[in-house]
Amino acid sequence: MRTIKIYSGMTEEYEIIRTDAPNQVIEEQLKRYYDGEPYELLTNSGYAVEIVGSQYDFDDGLPDIDKEFDLYGYID
């Protein structure tokens, strides 16, 4: 399982998840982020998704992040 940070461009909004999904499946999910459940493609493809938290949950610092994705780079 990897720790993934999904952020929204230059805003301060982000969500951190843990998943075993490969990058290309995460990227495809981000293209569909606003169509239904935010991690539906990952879970329906058999990958685990655990929501760790968002910008409101880490007063003491972020956990170690393995990969970051900018949501704005994937939506039209």
Biopython code that builds the backbone (N, CA, C, O; Angstrom):
import numpy as np
from Bio.PDB.StructureBuilder import StructureBuilder

atoms = [
    (1, "MET", "N", (0.856, -1.183, 0.000)),
    (1, "MET", "CA", (0.000, 0.000, 0.000)),
    (1, "MET", "C", (0.898, 1.241, 0.000)),
    (1, "MET", "O", (1.913, 1.317, 0.691)),
    (2, "ARG", "N", (0.470, 2.193, -0.804)),
    (2, "ARG", "CA", (1.200, 3.459, -0.885)),
    (2, "ARG", "C", (0.323, 4.584, -0.345)),
    (2, "ARG", "O", (-0.905, 4.494, -0.359)),
    (3, "THR", "N", (0.964, 5.630, 0.125)),
    (3, "THR", "CA", (0.251, 6.804, 0.602)),
    (3, "THR", "C", (0.275, 7.840, -0.508)),
    (3, "THR", "O", (1.338, 8.246, -0.976)),
    (4, "ILE", "N", (-0.926, 8.265, -0.925)),
    (4, "ILE", "CA", (-1.099, 9.150, -2.067)),
    (4, "ILE", "C", (-1.749, 10.449, -1.601)),
    (4, "ILE", "O", (-2.718, 10.437, -0.842)),
    (5, "LYS", "N", (-1.202, 11.562, -2.066)),
    (5, "LYS", "CA", (-1.808, 12.866, -1.793)),
    (5, "LYS", "C", (-2.423, 13.366, -3.096)),
    (5, "LYS", "O", (-1.743, 13.470, -4.117)),
    (6, "ILE", "N", (-3.709, 13.671, -3.047)),
    (6, "ILE", "CA", (-4.421, 14.229, -4.194)),
    (6, "ILE", "C", (-4.785, 15.656, -3.813)),
    (6, "ILE", "O", (-5.556, 15.887, -2.882)),
    (7, "TYR", "N", (-4.222, 16.608, -4.544)),
    (7, "TYR", "CA", (-4.465, 18.007, -4.215)),
    (7, "TYR", "C", (-5.129, 18.715, -5.385)),
    (7, "TYR", "O", (-5.178, 18.190, -6.498)),
    (8, "SER", "N", (-5.635, 19.906, -5.121)),
    (8, "SER", "CA", (-6.406, 20.654, -6.113)),
    (8, "SER", "C", (-5.666, 21.919, -6.529)),
    (8, "SER", "O", (-5.940, 23.003, -6.013)),
    (9, "GLY", "N", (-4.745, 21.780, -7.445)),
    (9, "GLY", "CA", (-4.017, 22.932, -7.966)),
    (9, "GLY", "C", (-3.348, 23.725, -6.868)),
    (9, "GLY", "O", (-2.711, 23.167, -5.975)),
    (10, "MET", "N", (-3.500, 25.033, -6.946)),
    (10, "MET", "CA", (-2.844, 25.911, -5.984)),
    (10, "MET", "C", (-3.693, 26.185, -4.748)),
    (10, "MET", "O", (-3.293, 26.959, -3.879)),
    (11, "THR", "N", (-4.862, 25.552, -4.666)),
    (11, "THR", "CA", (-5.663, 25.697, -3.448)),
    (11, "THR", "C", (-4.981, 24.906, -2.334)),
    (11, "THR", "O", (-4.045, 24.148, -2.590)),
    (12, "GLU", "N", (-5.431, 25.076, -1.150)),
    (12, "GLU", "CA", (-4.855, 24.332, -0.034)),
    (12, "GLU", "C", (-5.637, 23.051, 0.265)),
    (12, "GLU", "O", (-5.446, 22.437, 1.314)),
    (13, "GLU", "N", (-6.510, 22.652, -0.649)),
    (13, "GLU", "CA", (-7.331, 21.463, -0.436)),
    (13, "GLU", "C", (-6.609, 20.212, -0.920)),
    (13, "GLU", "O", (-6.011, 20.198, -1.996)),
    (14, "TYR", "N", (-6.677, 19.172, -0.113)),
    (14, "TYR", "CA", (-6.101, 17.887, -0.504)),
    (14, "TYR", "C", (-6.736, 16.772, 0.297)),
    (14, "TYR", "O", (-7.369, 16.989, 1.330)),
    (15, "GLU", "N", (-6.542, 15.564, -0.219)),
    (15, "GLU", "CA", (-6.970, 14.365, 0.489)),
    (15, "GLU", "C", (-5.823, 13.367, 0.400)),
    (15, "GLU", "O", (-5.143, 13.276, -0.622)),
    (16, "ILE", "N", (-5.620, 12.641, 1.454)),
    (16, "ILE", "CA", (-4.575, 11.624, 1.488)),
    (16, "ILE", "C", (-5.257, 10.270, 1.630)),
    (16, "ILE", "O", (-6.102, 10.061, 2.500)),
    (17, "ILE", "N", (-4.857, 9.354, 0.742)),
    (17, "ILE", "CA", (-5.401, 7.997, 0.768)),
    (17, "ILE", "C", (-4.246, 7.001, 0.792)),
    (17, "ILE", "O", (-3.105, 7.333, 0.470)),
    (18, "ARG", "N", (-4.571, 5.790, 1.175)),
    (18, "ARG", "CA", (-3.647, 4.666, 1.031)),
    (18, "ARG", "C", (-4.305, 3.707, 0.067)),
    (18, "ARG", "O", (-5.486, 3.387, 0.206)),
    (19, "THR", "N", (-3.540, 3.244, -0.918)),
    (19, "THR", "CA", (-4.086, 2.342, -1.921)),
    (19, "THR", "C", (-2.991, 1.465, -2.499)),
    (19, "THR", "O", (-1.805, 1.787, -2.429)),
    (20, "ASP", "N", (-3.418, 0.353, -3.070)),
    (20, "ASP", "CA", (-2.488, -0.527, -3.772)),
    (20, "ASP", "C", (-2.649, -0.399, -5.284)),
    (20, "ASP", "O", (-2.071, -1.182, -6.038)),
    (21, "ALA", "N", (-3.425, 0.577, -5.729)),
    (21, "ALA", "CA", (-3.650, 0.780, -7.161)),
    (21, "ALA", "C", (-2.412, 1.368, -7.831)),
    (21, "ALA", "O", (-1.720, 2.192, -7.234)),
    (22, "PRO", "N", (-2.125, 0.953, -9.064)),
    (22, "PRO", "CA", (-1.008, 1.534, -9.804)),
    (22, "PRO", "C", (-1.335, 2.954, -10.278)),
    (22, "PRO", "O", (-2.500, 3.348, -10.334)),
    (23, "ASN", "N", (-0.294, 3.709, -10.615)),
    (23, "ASN", "CA", (-0.460, 5.103, -11.023)),
    (23, "ASN", "C", (-1.459, 5.274, -12.155)),
    (23, "ASN", "O", (-2.296, 6.175, -12.102)),
    (24, "GLN", "N", (-1.392, 4.430, -13.176)),
    (24, "GLN", "CA", (-2.258, 4.627, -14.331)),
    (24, "GLN", "C", (-3.734, 4.451, -13.979)),
    (24, "GLN", "O", (-4.584, 5.107, -14.583)),
    (25, "VAL", "N", (-4.059, 3.592, -13.029)),
    (25, "VAL", "CA", (-5.457, 3.431, -12.607)),
    (25, "VAL", "C", (-5.875, 4.639, -11.765)),
    (25, "VAL", "O", (-7.003, 5.116, -11.893)),
    (26, "ILE", "N", (-5.000, 5.131, -10.924)),
    (26, "ILE", "CA", (-5.297, 6.334, -10.142)),
    (26, "ILE", "C", (-5.533, 7.511, -11.089)),
    (26, "ILE", "O", (-6.468, 8.286, -10.890)),
    (27, "GLU", "N", (-4.700, 7.647, -12.106)),
    (27, "GLU", "CA", (-4.866, 8.736, -13.068)),
    (27, "GLU", "C", (-6.198, 8.634, -13.800)),
    (27, "GLU", "O", (-6.855, 9.651, -14.023)),
    (28, "GLU", "N", (-6.603, 7.440, -14.174)),
    (28, "GLU", "CA", (-7.901, 7.255, -14.830)),
    (28, "GLU", "C", (-9.033, 7.612, -13.864)),
    (28, "GLU", "O", (-10.028, 8.210, -14.273)),
    (29, "GLN", "N", (-8.889, 7.250, -12.594)),
    (29, "GLN", "CA", (-9.883, 7.616, -11.588)),
    (29, "GLN", "C", (-9.992, 9.127, -11.465)),
    (29, "GLN", "O", (-11.097, 9.659, -11.354)),
    (30, "LEU", "N", (-8.871, 9.822, -11.483)),
    (30, "LEU", "CA", (-8.891, 11.276, -11.346)),
    (30, "LEU", "C", (-9.593, 11.945, -12.519)),
    (30, "LEU", "O", (-10.198, 13.004, -12.351)),
    (31, "LYS", "N", (-9.523, 11.351, -13.689)),
    (31, "LYS", "CA", (-10.248, 11.891, -14.847)),
    (31, "LYS", "C", (-11.752, 11.794, -14.646)),
    (31, "LYS", "O", (-12.513, 12.563, -15.233)),
    (32, "ARG", "N", (-12.182, 10.847, -13.815)),
    (32, "ARG", "CA", (-13.605, 10.615, -13.550)),
    (32, "ARG", "C", (-14.016, 11.080, -12.163)),
    (32, "ARG", "O", (-15.101, 10.722, -11.705)),
    (33, "TYR", "N", (-13.212, 11.845, -11.491)),
    (33, "TYR", "CA", (-13.374, 12.162, -10.076)),
    (33, "TYR", "C", (-14.764, 12.680, -9.719)),
    (33, "TYR", "O", (-15.288, 12.351, -8.654)),
    (34, "TYR", "N", (-15.363, 13.476, -10.584)),
    (34, "TYR", "CA", (-16.657, 14.079, -10.259)),
    (34, "TYR", "C", (-17.834, 13.277, -10.789)),
    (34, "TYR", "O", (-18.976, 13.723, -10.672)),
    (35, "ASP", "N", (-17.593, 12.117, -11.364)),
    (35, "ASP", "CA", (-18.663, 11.252, -11.861)),
    (35, "ASP", "C", (-18.902, 10.119, -10.866)),
    (35, "ASP", "O", (-18.292, 9.057, -10.983)),
    (36, "GLY", "N", (-19.774, 10.333, -9.898)),
    (36, "GLY", "CA", (-20.074, 9.284, -8.919)),
    (36, "GLY", "C", (-19.169, 9.358, -7.703)),
    (36, "GLY", "O", (-18.733, 10.438, -7.304)),
    (37, "GLU", "N", (-18.895, 8.215, -7.124)),
    (37, "GLU", "CA", (-18.045, 8.130, -5.940)),
    (37, "GLU", "C", (-16.596, 8.445, -6.314)),
    (37, "GLU", "O", (-16.141, 8.045, -7.386)),
    (38, "PRO", "N", (-15.869, 9.149, -5.459)),
    (38, "PRO", "CA", (-14.525, 9.597, -5.840)),
    (38, "PRO", "C", (-13.509, 8.486, -6.101)),
    (38, "PRO", "O", (-12.548, 8.714, -6.835)),
    (39, "TYR", "N", (-13.685, 7.296, -5.530)),
    (39, "TYR", "CA", (-12.715, 6.207, -5.743)),
    (39, "TYR", "C", (-13.379, 4.947, -6.270)),
    (39, "TYR", "O", (-12.866, 3.844, -6.080)),
    (40, "GLU", "N", (-14.512, 5.107, -6.928)),
    (40, "GLU", "CA", (-15.296, 3.988, -7.420)),
    (40, "GLU", "C", (-14.529, 3.104, -8.405)),
    (40, "GLU", "O", (-14.607, 1.878, -8.319)),
    (41, "LEU", "N", (-13.802, 3.697, -9.323)),
    (41, "LEU", "CA", (-13.035, 2.901, -10.290)),
    (41, "LEU", "C", (-11.998, 2.037, -9.573)),
    (41, "LEU", "O", (-11.816, 0.871, -9.921)),
    (42, "LEU", "N", (-11.330, 2.595, -8.589)),
    (42, "LEU", "CA", (-10.312, 1.833, -7.857)),
    (42, "LEU", "C", (-10.926, 0.646, -7.129)),
    (42, "LEU", "O", (-10.445, -0.481, -7.246)),
    (43, "THR", "N", (-11.984, 0.904, -6.382)),
    (43, "THR", "CA", (-12.586, -0.182, -5.605)),
    (43, "THR", "C", (-13.263, -1.212, -6.501)),
    (43, "THR", "O", (-13.192, -2.410, -6.226)),
    (44, "ASN", "N", (-13.919, -0.761, -7.569)),
    (44, "ASN", "CA", (-14.556, -1.708, -8.487)),
    (44, "ASN", "C", (-13.537, -2.539, -9.259)),
    (44, "ASN", "O", (-13.863, -3.614, -9.762)),
    (45, "SER", "N", (-12.305, -2.044, -9.352)),
    (45, "SER", "CA", (-11.232, -2.789, -10.022)),
    (45, "SER", "C", (-10.499, -3.713, -9.053)),
    (45, "SER", "O", (-9.533, -4.372, -9.438)),
    (46, "GLY", "N", (-10.945, -3.764, -7.812)),
    (46, "GLY", "CA", (-10.363, -4.677, -6.835)),
    (46, "GLY", "C", (-9.231, -4.108, -5.997)),
    (46, "GLY", "O", (-8.577, -4.849, -5.265)),
    (47, "TYR", "N", (-8.986, -2.804, -6.090)),
    (47, "TYR", "CA", (-7.918, -2.186, -5.302)),
    (47, "TYR", "C", (-8.469, -1.665, -3.982)),
    (47, "TYR", "O", (-9.623, -1.245, -3.896)),
    (48, "ALA", "N", (-7.649, -1.699, -2.988)),
    (48, "ALA", "CA", (-8.021, -1.177, -1.673)),
    (48, "ALA", "C", (-7.856, 0.334, -1.652)),
    (48, "ALA", "O", (-6.933, 0.873, -2.262)),
    (49, "VAL", "N", (-8.747, 1.012, -0.952)),
    (49, "VAL", "CA", (-8.654, 2.456, -0.752)),
    (49, "VAL", "C", (-9.005, 2.750, 0.695)),
    (49, "VAL", "O", (-10.084, 2.398, 1.172)),
    (50, "GLU", "N", (-8.092, 3.391, 1.377)),
    (50, "GLU", "CA", (-8.314, 3.827, 2.755)),
    (50, "GLU", "C", (-8.106, 5.339, 2.786)),
    (50, "GLU", "O", (-7.022, 5.819, 2.452)),
    (51, "ILE", "N", (-9.122, 6.087, 3.179)),
    (51, "ILE", "CA", (-8.981, 7.536, 3.283)),
    (51, "ILE", "C", (-8.285, 7.842, 4.605)),
    (51, "ILE", "O", (-8.781, 7.498, 5.677)),
    (52, "VAL", "N", (-7.134, 8.491, 4.510)),
    (52, "VAL", "CA", (-6.337, 8.818, 5.691)),
    (52, "VAL", "C", (-6.793, 10.144, 6.278)),
    (52, "VAL", "O", (-6.881, 10.279, 7.498)),
    (53, "GLY", "N", (-7.087, 11.127, 5.427)),
    (53, "GLY", "CA", (-7.548, 12.419, 5.921)),
    (53, "GLY", "C", (-7.444, 13.495, 4.864)),
    (53, "GLY", "O", (-7.103, 13.240, 3.709)),
    (54, "SER", "N", (-7.752, 14.720, 5.302)),
    (54, "SER", "CA", (-7.716, 15.868, 4.410)),
    (54, "SER", "C", (-6.953, 17.004, 5.078)),
    (54, "SER", "O", (-6.339, 16.819, 6.129)),
    (55, "GLN", "N", (-6.998, 18.175, 4.461)),
    (55, "GLN", "CA", (-6.265, 19.328, 4.973)),
    (55, "GLN", "C", (-6.665, 19.703, 6.397)),
    (55, "GLN", "O", (-5.938, 20.440, 7.063)),
    (56, "TYR", "N", (-7.784, 19.219, 6.865)),
    (56, "TYR", "CA", (-8.255, 19.546, 8.213)),
    (56, "TYR", "C", (-7.720, 18.604, 9.299)),
    (56, "TYR", "O", (-7.949, 18.834, 10.486)),
    (57, "ASP", "N", (-7.012, 17.550, 8.894)),
    (57, "ASP", "CA", (-6.678, 16.483, 9.834)),
    (57, "ASP", "C", (-5.213, 16.389, 10.266)),
    (57, "ASP", "O", (-4.872, 15.509, 11.056)),
    (58, "PHE", "N", (-4.349, 17.260, 9.777)),
    (58, "PHE", "CA", (-2.920, 17.047, 10.002)),
    (58, "PHE", "C", (-2.238, 18.244, 10.660)),
    (58, "PHE", "O", (-1.317, 18.831, 10.090)),
    (59, "ASP", "N", (-2.683, 18.597, 11.839)),
    (59, "ASP", "CA", (-2.081, 19.714, 12.568)),
    (59, "ASP", "C", (-0.630, 19.434, 12.947)),
    (59, "ASP", "O", (0.167, 20.363, 13.069)),
    (60, "ASP", "N", (-0.284, 18.175, 13.134)),
    (60, "ASP", "CA", (1.065, 17.804, 13.556)),
    (60, "ASP", "C", (1.976, 17.423, 12.399)),
    (60, "ASP", "O", (3.052, 16.872, 12.628)),
    (61, "GLY", "N", (1.572, 17.703, 11.157)),
    (61, "GLY", "CA", (2.387, 17.370, 9.990)),
    (61, "GLY", "C", (1.809, 16.206, 9.209)),
    (61, "GLY", "O", (1.082, 15.370, 9.744)),
    (62, "LEU", "N", (2.147, 16.175, 7.948)),
    (62, "LEU", "CA", (1.656, 15.136, 7.047)),
    (62, "LEU", "C", (2.379, 13.812, 7.261)),
    (62, "LEU", "O", (3.532, 13.791, 7.692)),
    (63, "PRO", "N", (1.702, 12.708, 6.960)),
    (63, "PRO", "CA", (2.412, 11.422, 6.946)),
    (63, "PRO", "C", (3.358, 11.388, 5.748)),
    (63, "PRO", "O", (3.288, 12.258, 4.880)),
    (64, "ASP", "N", (4.225, 10.412, 5.694)),
    (64, "ASP", "CA", (5.117, 10.258, 4.544)),
    (64, "ASP", "C", (4.261, 9.978, 3.309)),
    (64, "ASP", "O", (3.398, 9.100, 3.317)),
    (65, "ILE", "N", (4.517, 10.739, 2.256)),
    (65, "ILE", "CA", (3.751, 10.644, 1.007)),
    (65, "ILE", "C", (4.615, 9.955, -0.041)),
    (65, "ILE", "O", (5.761, 10.347, -0.257)),
    (66, "ASP", "N", (4.068, 8.927, -0.695)),
    (66, "ASP", "CA", (4.798, 8.207, -1.742)),
    (66, "ASP", "C", (4.637, 8.842, -3.118)),
    (66, "ASP", "O", (5.554, 8.802, -3.937)),
    (67, "LYS", "N", (3.460, 9.433, -3.369)),
    (67, "LYS", "CA", (3.182, 9.997, -4.691)),
    (67, "LYS", "C", (2.113, 11.065, -4.550)),
    (67, "LYS", "O", (1.190, 10.925, -3.748)),
    (68, "GLU", "N", (2.239, 12.148, -5.339)),
    (68, "GLU", "CA", (1.239, 13.208, -5.344)),
    (68, "GLU", "C", (0.626, 13.325, -6.733)),
    (68, "GLU", "O", (1.300, 13.129, -7.745)),
    (69, "PHE", "N", (-0.661, 13.648, -6.763)),
    (69, "PHE", "CA", (-1.379, 13.875, -8.011)),
    (69, "PHE", "C", (-2.146, 15.179, -7.883)),
    (69, "PHE", "O", (-2.810, 15.417, -6.874)),
    (70, "ASP", "N", (-2.057, 16.027, -8.908)),
    (70, "ASP", "CA", (-2.826, 17.270, -8.951)),
    (70, "ASP", "C", (-4.123, 16.987, -9.694)),
    (70, "ASP", "O", (-4.110, 16.738, -10.900)),
    (71, "LEU", "N", (-5.229, 17.022, -8.988)),
    (71, "LEU", "CA", (-6.530, 16.729, -9.567)),
    (71, "LEU", "C", (-6.810, 17.613, -10.783)),
    (71, "LEU", "O", (-7.393, 17.142, -11.760)),
    (72, "TYR", "N", (-6.413, 18.868, -10.742)),
    (72, "TYR", "CA", (-6.687, 19.797, -11.841)),
    (72, "TYR", "C", (-6.005, 19.390, -13.134)),
    (72, "TYR", "O", (-6.425, 19.822, -14.207)),
    (73, "GLY", "N", (-4.984, 18.586, -13.063)),
    (73, "GLY", "CA", (-4.310, 18.115, -14.276)),
    (73, "GLY", "C", (-5.064, 17.029, -15.010)),
    (73, "GLY", "O", (-4.669, 16.645, -16.111)),
    (74, "TYR", "N", (-6.150, 16.520, -14.423)),
    (74, "TYR", "CA", (-6.878, 15.395, -15.001)),
    (74, "TYR", "C", (-8.322, 15.682, -15.361)),
    (74, "TYR", "O", (-8.971, 14.870, -16.020)),
    (75, "ILE", "N", (-8.834, 16.835, -14.934)),
    (75, "ILE", "CA", (-10.227, 17.161, -15.238)),
    (75, "ILE", "C", (-10.287, 18.169, -16.369)),
    (75, "ILE", "O", (-9.402, 19.010, -16.523)),
    (76, "ASP", "N", (-11.342, 18.068, -17.153)),
    (76, "ASP", "CA", (-11.523, 18.997, -18.272)),
    (76, "ASP", "C", (-12.314, 20.194, -17.858)),
    (76, "ASP", "O", (-12.563, 21.082, -18.673)),
]
sb = StructureBuilder()
sb.init_structure("model")
sb.init_model(0)
sb.init_chain("A")
sb.init_seg("    ")
for serial, (resi, resn, name, xyz) in enumerate(atoms, 1):
    if name == "N":
        sb.init_residue(resn, " ", resi, " ")
    sb.init_atom(name, np.array(xyz, "f"), 0.0, 1.0, " ", f" {name:<3s}", serial, name[0])
structure = sb.get_structure()
